[in-house]
Amino acid sequence: MIKKILKGMGITLLVIICLFVILAVWTSFKASGYKETAIPYLTPALTEISKWDAQTLKSYMTPTSIEGVSDDDLSKIVRAFSKLGDLK
């Protein structure tokens, strides 16, 4: 009886460990794709956006997001975020 319980617990533990390993490999695989696309884009974009200029920020926005915000609201948002300090 105890042998069956221990065997069941061992199998459960092994399945959990395997799931964590698969999750770690999958996450690493997905993250490697961002190194080729996101990082080269973000490096210059963050440098420009950190100047807290509404027109510069607008040049990095998508057309849908530009339609959803007025120039006055965008200026207010940029001013509010600029009070937080330098973008790091």
LINVENJO-V9521 format. One record per pair of residues at least 12 apart in sequence whose ideal C-beta (glycine too) atoms are under 10 Angstrom apart, sorted by the first residue. I is the first residue (numbers start at 1). GAP is how many residues later the second one is. D is the distance in whole Angstrom. If there is no record, write none. Layout:
BEGIN
i->I gap->GAP d->D
i->I gap->GAP d->D
END
This chain:
BEGIN
i->41 gap->19 d->9
i->44 gap->16 d->10
i->45 gap->12 d->10
i->45 gap->14 d->9
i->45 gap->15 d->6
i->46 gap->14 d->10
i->46 gap->41 d->6
i->46 gap->42 d->9
i->47 gap->40 d->9
i->48 gap->12 d->7
i->49 gap->29 d->9
i->49 gap->32 d->9
i->49 gap->38 d->6
i->50 gap->32 d->9
i->50 gap->36 d->6
i->50 gap->37 d->4
i->50 gap->38 d->8
i->51 gap->27 d->10
i->51 gap->31 d->9
i->51 gap->36 d->9
i->52 gap->26 d->6
i->52 gap->27 d->8
i->52 gap->29 d->7
i->52 gap->30 d->4
i->52 gap->31 d->9
i->52 gap->32 d->10
i->52 gap->34 d->9
i->52 gap->35 d->8
i->53 gap->22 d->10
i->53 gap->25 d->7
i->53 gap->29 d->9
i->54 gap->15 d->10
i->54 gap->17 d->7
i->54 gap->18 d->9
i->54 gap->19 d->10
i->54 gap->20 d->5
i->54 gap->21 d->5
i->54 gap->22 d->9
i->54 gap->23 d->8
i->54 gap->24 d->5
i->54 gap->25 d->9
i->55 gap->16 d->9
i->55 gap->19 d->9
i->55 gap->20 d->9
i->55 gap->23 d->10
i->56 gap->22 d->9
i->57 gap->17 d->7
i->57 gap->18 d->10
i->57 gap->20 d->8
i->57 gap->21 d->6
i->57 gap->24 d->9
i->58 gap->13 d->8
i->58 gap->16 d->6
i->58 gap->20 d->9
i->61 gap->13 d->8
END
